[in-house]
Every structure is written in C-alpha cells, then in structure tokens.
Amino acid sequence: MNLSDSKKKLALAGVVCGLVAVCLALMGNPANMAFCIACFIRDTAGAFGMHQAEVVQYARPEIIGLVLGSFLISAATKEYRSTAGSSPMIRFVLGVIIMIGALVFLGCPLRMIIRMSAGDLNAWVALVGFILGIATGVFALKNGFSLGRAYATNKINGAVLPMIVTGILVLALATSLLKASEAGPGSMHAPVIASLIGGLVFGAFAQKSRMCFAGSMRDVILMKNFDLLSVIAGLFVVLLIFNIATGRFVAGFNTPGVIAHSEHLWNILGMYTVGFAAVLAGGCPLRQLILAGQGSSDAAVTVVGMFVGGAMCHNFGLAASGTSLNPETKELVAGAVPPNGKIACIICIIICFVIAFTCKREDAKK
C-alpha cells in the first residue's frame, strides 16, 4: 500500500485523518483540539506528574495510537528501520523548543489547521509565522545545515518508544497511578477505545502518506513540490465542511471556548519557532511521532524533548492562556502570553539560529 505515489491518494489519506479528528470531536475531545499533538503530549506529561497544572492531565490514547499505528504498518510493509546517532542532544533541545513555541501559540501545526477550519483568525495569523519559520529553516538547509547521518542499530532499539507507549496504555487501563483532570481540557476526551483506534488509524495513514505539516511547505519552498500539501488540503476540507455543517464555524479573533489568544505578534513568533525548529529536526510534532514509531531513535529523542518541553511550559509559566468567559461576571477575559513565555520564545529562536548556522555538512564548511 503506497499512498505517496499520487496526489489523489495523498488527499484521500488527508480525508481519512480529517474524519478521525471529526469523530473524536463528536465523541468528546475538545472540538477545537480534536487532535493536537502538542496539547496531547502536554496532557500525557501531566498524567505522569511532570507538571502540576490540574486541568491538563490525561494520558491521551491518541498519542499511543499514533506511535503504535506507525510501528505496526511500517513493520507490516517492511518499512521499519531501526536507526540512531544523528545529533541526539540537539534533537532533544529542538523537541523542547518545538513545544515551547507551540504552547506560546496554543497548539501544534495540526491544531493550527483545525482552528483555521473553524474560523479562528488567530490561527490564520499564526500560519504566516509558521511559513516564515519553515522558510528560514530552508535557507539554513541551502547553506549546508545538517545534523549528520543516522546509522542502523539493533532492531529492538527502534522499538523502545512503541514499547514505552504500550506500557503507558497498560498503566492507564489497569491502574490508577496516572493523574486525570476533573475539569478543563484534560477532562474532555473521547472514550479510551475510540481514541486509541483513532490514533492507530491516523498513525497508519500518516506513516504511509508521509504526512508532515512542516515538510509539505518545506518541499514547496525547496523543490516546488506540492504533493504533500494534498494531504493537508484533504484534512482541511473535511474539517471545514464539518465545522460549517454543524454550526461550529465562527470567524473571529476573540472566540470564547476556542482556547486561543489574540496577541498577534506572539501567535506569529510562536509558530515561527515551531516551523523553524521542525525543519531543523526533520519534521513537525506529528512526523516525529510517526518516525519514532517506524524505528527512528533520533525522532524518539525529539519526542522525549517535547514531553520535557511541555512540562517546562507549565512548571515555569511559559504557556499562553486562552480567551474565556468569567463564570461569575460573564465578561470576556482576553487570553495572553505571559512574560516568561515571551522571553523563552525569543531565546528559542536564537538557539535555532545558532543550531542552523553552526551545524553544517563537511563539504559546506569549506
């Protein structure tokens, strides 16, 4: 089964993934966060007590399903490759940076598309920053940026993350060790089995289609190749139709319940950080999970960095807050990015530039 050999198949993969997100939203996931890699990793980190924000603690089965879906389909189609050794510590740092940028914006690139399809104009503003970040990363690639090659390793090495997420699933289903929110976004979720199946399906189709939100735009800028955009287009169209048909499409900047803010500069800079770091790391947050599932320990290290980054955002007050209604006065309370988050975002951008223009191929150093 090859979904990447035609734009029609790629678009179909996007449609399937869009339908998964729609189903999960209908079954209990927050409508504007039906499938968000950054938010779900942050929630799962909270379930393990890595941060103490009680409203965002839940071991999301979708994350488990994504990794296992990629692992199973890659093993079945003989695409599983256990590799490692390509600048692991830098990749860890890039994982942390991706999460900080995402939580300054309040969402990963997948959630940005979901928010765009529901009329959130803040997400459209952030798209500008995301594209600029990717373009900066492409400029670095053209100037010789490289984290070095990965090497084949023992097959079990590449299966460590799939085994870990399987263990998380067992803990979530068979014990009460993990924390779970009683209010807020962490308390809103589809049934466990539905979430797991949704993650498995999404993971399998993402693996076969090479779905990557950063990679699709990177290919357009670098090679004038629009193929991977077909996946994103299919996803977006399904979500747009769903939102319009159910009355969930509301065009505006300050929409209560969307979990977003209207600080435009920081929406742009947050997603600029994500786009830049994703190109340097070789894929967006979703793509990192998929690569980790198909055997890349380098991607697995990036995923670990994202877990640590998600915890840091809430432990150190870096994450933005969303626009909401005061339950007592019913007044609109504007979302905002805290000072710590702004400083961290700028530091992350500086670190990305240092990485981008100091890590080069040997032939580019001459």
C-alpha positions in Angstrom: 0.0 0.0 0.0 1.6 3.2 -1.2 -0.2 6.4 -0.6 2.5 8.8 -1.7 2.7 7.9 -5.4 -0.2 10.2 -6.4 -1.9 13.4 -5.2 -5.3 11.7 -5.2 -4.1 9.0 -2.7 -2.4 11.7 -0.6 -5.6 13.7 -0.5 -7.6 10.6 0.4 -5.2 10.0 3.3 -5.9 13.5 4.5 -9.6 13.0 4.2 -9.4 9.8 6.4 -7.3 11.6 9.0 -9.8 14.5 8.9 -12.7 12.1 9.5 -10.8 10.6 12.5 -10.5 14.1 14.0 -14.2 14.8 13.4 -15.2 11.5 15.0 -13.1 12.2 18.1 -14.5 15.7 18.4 -18.1 14.3 18.3 -17.2 11.7 20.9 -15.8 14.1 23.5 -12.5 15.6 22.6 -12.5 19.4 22.7 -13.9 20.5 19.3 -11.1 22.9 18.6 -8.5 20.5 19.9 -9.8 17.3 18.4 -6.3 16.1 17.6 -3.4 18.2 18.8 0.0 16.6 19.2 1.4 19.4 21.4 -1.6 19.6 23.6 -1.9 15.8 23.9 1.8 15.4 24.8 1.4 18.1 27.4 -1.6 16.3 28.8 0.2 13.0 28.9 3.2 14.6 30.6 0.8 15.9 33.2 -0.7 12.5 33.8 2.8 11.4 34.9 3.1 14.3 37.2 5.8 16.1 35.1 3.8 19.3 35.7 1.1 20.2 38.2 -1.5 22.0 36.0 -4.5 20.0 37.1 -6.7 21.0 34.1 -4.4 19.5 31.6 -3.6 16.0 32.9 -4.7 12.9 31.0 -2.8 10.1 29.2 -4.1 10.6 25.7 -4.6 7.3 23.9 -4.2 9.2 20.6 -0.5 9.7 21.2 -0.1 6.0 22.0 -2.1 5.1 18.9 0.0 7.3 16.6 3.2 5.6 17.6 1.8 2.1 17.5 -0.1 2.7 14.3 3.1 3.8 12.6 5.0 0.9 14.1 2.5 -1.8 13.0 2.0 -0.5 9.5 5.8 0.0 8.9 6.5 -3.5 10.2 3.8 -5.0 8.1 5.0 -3.2 4.9 8.7 -3.8 5.7 9.4 -0.1 6.1 10.5 -0.4 9.7 14.2 0.7 10.1 15.9 0.9 13.4 18.3 3.9 13.2 20.0 6.3 15.6 23.0 8.6 16.1 22.2 11.8 14.3 23.0 14.6 16.9 20.6 13.2 19.6 21.2 16.0 22.2 20.5 18.7 19.6 17.3 16.9 18.6 16.3 16.8 22.3 16.7 20.5 22.5 14.7 21.0 19.3 11.9 19.0 20.8 11.8 21.3 23.8 11.9 24.3 21.5 9.0 23.0 19.4 6.8 22.6 22.5 7.6 26.0 23.9 6.7 27.6 20.5 3.6 25.5 20.2 2.3 26.4 23.7 3.0 30.1 23.2 0.7 29.8 20.2 -1.5 27.2 21.9 -1.3 24.4 19.5 0.8 22.4 17.1 0.6 22.8 13.3 -2.2 20.2 13.2 -4.3 22.1 15.7 -3.5 25.3 13.8 -5.2 23.7 10.7 -8.1 22.6 12.9 -8.5 26.1 14.3 -8.3 27.6 10.8 -11.0 25.3 9.6 -13.3 26.6 12.4 -12.8 30.3 11.5 -10.2 31.2 14.2 -8.4 34.1 12.6 -5.6 33.9 15.2 -4.6 30.6 13.5 -4.5 32.3 10.1 -2.2 34.9 11.6 0.0 32.2 13.0 0.2 30.5 9.6 2.3 33.5 8.5 4.8 32.8 11.2 4.8 29.1 10.5 5.6 29.6 6.8 8.3 32.2 7.7 9.9 29.8 10.2 9.9 27.0 7.6 11.5 29.4 5.0 14.2 30.2 7.5 14.9 26.5 8.0 15.0 26.0 4.2 17.6 28.8 4.0 19.7 27.0 6.5 19.4 23.8 4.5 20.5 25.5 1.4 23.5 26.8 3.3 24.6 23.4 4.3 22.8 22.7 7.6 22.9 19.1 8.7 22.6 17.1 11.9 24.6 14.3 10.4 23.6 10.8 9.2 21.8 8.2 11.3 23.1 4.6 11.5 21.4 1.3 11.5 21.1 -0.1 15.1 19.7 -3.2 16.8 16.0 -3.7 15.8 14.9 -3.6 19.4 16.5 -0.1 19.8 14.0 1.4 17.4 11.1 -0.4 19.2 11.8 1.1 22.6 9.3 4.0 22.2 6.5 1.7 20.9 7.1 -0.5 24.0 7.0 2.5 26.3 3.7 3.8 25.0 2.3 0.3 25.3 3.3 0.4 28.9 1.6 3.8 29.3 -1.6 2.2 27.9 -1.4 -0.6 30.3 -0.9 1.8 33.2 -3.9 3.9 32.1 -6.2 1.0 31.7 -5.2 -1.3 34.6 -4.1 1.1 37.3 -5.0 4.4 39.0 -1.4 5.6 39.1 -1.8 8.2 36.4 -3.4 11.6 37.1 -6.5 12.6 35.2 -8.1 16.1 35.2 -11.6 16.5 36.7 -12.1 19.9 34.9 -10.8 21.8 32.0 -9.4 20.4 28.6 -7.9 17.4 30.3 -11.3 16.2 31.4 -12.7 16.4 27.9 -11.9 13.3 25.9 -13.5 10.6 23.7 -13.8 7.0 25.1 -10.4 5.3 25.5 -11.0 2.6 22.9 -12.3 5.2 20.3 -9.3 7.4 21.0 -6.8 4.5 20.6 -8.4 3.3 17.4 -8.4 6.8 16.1 -4.8 7.2 16.9 -3.9 3.8 15.2 -5.8 4.8 12.0 -4.3 8.3 12.0 -0.8 6.9 12.6 -1.0 4.3 9.9 -2.3 6.8 7.3 0.2 9.4 8.4 3.1 6.9 8.0 2.0 5.7 4.6 1.4 9.3 3.3 4.5 10.9 4.9 2.2 13.5 6.4 4.2 16.4 7.8 2.9 20.0 8.1 6.4 21.4 8.1 7.7 19.0 5.4 4.9 19.9 3.0 5.7 23.6 3.0 9.5 22.8 3.0 9.0 20.8 -0.2 7.1 23.7 -1.8 9.8 26.2 -1.0 12.8 24.0 -1.6 11.7 21.9 -4.6 8.5 23.5 -5.8 6.9 20.1 -5.0 3.2 20.4 -3.9 2.5 16.7 -3.4 2.5 16.6 0.4 0.2 19.7 0.5 -2.5 17.4 -0.9 -2.7 15.5 2.4 -3.1 18.8 4.4 -5.7 20.0 1.9 -7.8 16.8 2.2 -7.6 17.2 6.0 -8.6 20.9 5.9 -11.5 20.4 3.6 -13.1 17.6 5.7 -12.8 19.7 8.9 -14.1 22.9 7.1 -17.2 21.0 5.9 -17.8 19.5 9.3 -17.5 22.9 11.1 -19.8 24.7 8.6 -22.4 21.8 8.7 -22.5 21.7 12.5 -22.5 25.5 13.0 -19.1 25.4 14.7 -17.6 27.7 12.1 -17.2 31.1 13.8 -14.9 33.7 12.1 -13.3 35.9 14.7 -10.3 36.7 16.9 -11.7 36.5 20.4 -14.0 33.5 20.4 -14.6 32.0 23.9 -14.0 28.3 24.2 -11.6 28.1 21.3 -8.5 28.1 23.7 -6.7 30.8 21.8 -5.4 34.3 22.3 -5.2 37.4 20.0 -1.7 38.6 20.7 -0.8 38.5 17.1 3.0 39.0 17.4 3.3 36.1 19.7 1.0 33.9 17.6 3.4 34.6 14.7 6.6 34.2 16.7 5.3 31.0 18.5 4.6 29.3 15.2 7.7 30.8 13.6 9.6 28.9 16.3 7.8 25.7 15.6 8.3 25.9 11.8 12.0 26.8 12.1 12.7 24.0 14.7 10.6 21.4 12.8 12.7 21.9 9.6 15.9 21.5 11.6 14.6 18.4 13.4 13.3 16.9 10.2 9.6 17.0 10.8 6.7 18.5 12.7 5.5 17.1 16.0 3.2 14.6 14.3 6.0 13.5 11.9 8.4 13.0 14.9 5.9 10.5 16.5 5.5 8.7 13.2 9.2 8.5 12.5 9.7 7.2 16.1 7.1 4.6 15.5 8.9 3.3 12.4 12.2 2.9 14.2 14.0 6.3 14.4 15.6 6.7 17.8 16.6 10.2 16.8 12.9 11.1 16.4 12.2 9.3 19.7 14.7 11.6 21.4 12.9 14.6 19.9 9.6 13.3 21.3 11.2 13.0 24.7 12.3 16.6 24.3 8.7 17.5 23.5 7.5 15.9 26.7 10.1 17.8 28.8 9.2 21.0 26.9 5.5 20.5 27.7 6.3 20.1 31.4 8.6 23.1 31.4 5.9 25.3 29.9 3.6 24.7 32.8 6.2 24.4 35.6 7.8 27.7 34.6 4.7 29.7 33.4 5.6 29.8 29.7 2.3 28.6 28.2 -0.2 31.2 27.0 -3.8 31.4 28.3 -6.8 31.3 26.1 -9.7 33.8 25.8 -12.5 32.8 28.1 -15.7 34.0 29.8 -15.6 34.9 33.5 -18.0 32.4 35.1 -19.3 34.9 37.6 -19.4 38.2 35.7 -19.8 36.6 32.2 -17.3 39.1 30.9 -14.8 38.3 28.2 -11.3 37.7 29.5 -8.6 38.0 26.8 -6.0 35.3 26.5 -2.4 36.3 26.8 1.2 35.1 26.6 3.0 35.6 30.0 6.3 37.5 30.1 8.2 34.2 30.8 6.7 32.7 27.7 7.8 35.7 25.5 11.3 35.6 26.8 11.5 31.8 26.3 10.2 32.1 22.8 12.9 34.7 21.8 15.6 32.5 23.4 14.3 29.5 21.5 14.5 31.4 18.2 18.1 32.5 19.0 19.1 28.9 19.8 17.5 27.8 16.5 19.7 30.2 14.6 22.8 29.0 16.4 22.0 25.4 15.6 21.0 26.2 12.0 24.2 28.0 11.1 26.8 26.1 13.2 25.7 22.5 12.3 26.8 22.0 8.7 27.8 19.3 6.3 31.6 18.8 6.0 31.5 19.9 2.4 29.6 23.1 3.4 32.3 24.1 5.9 34.9 24.6 3.2 
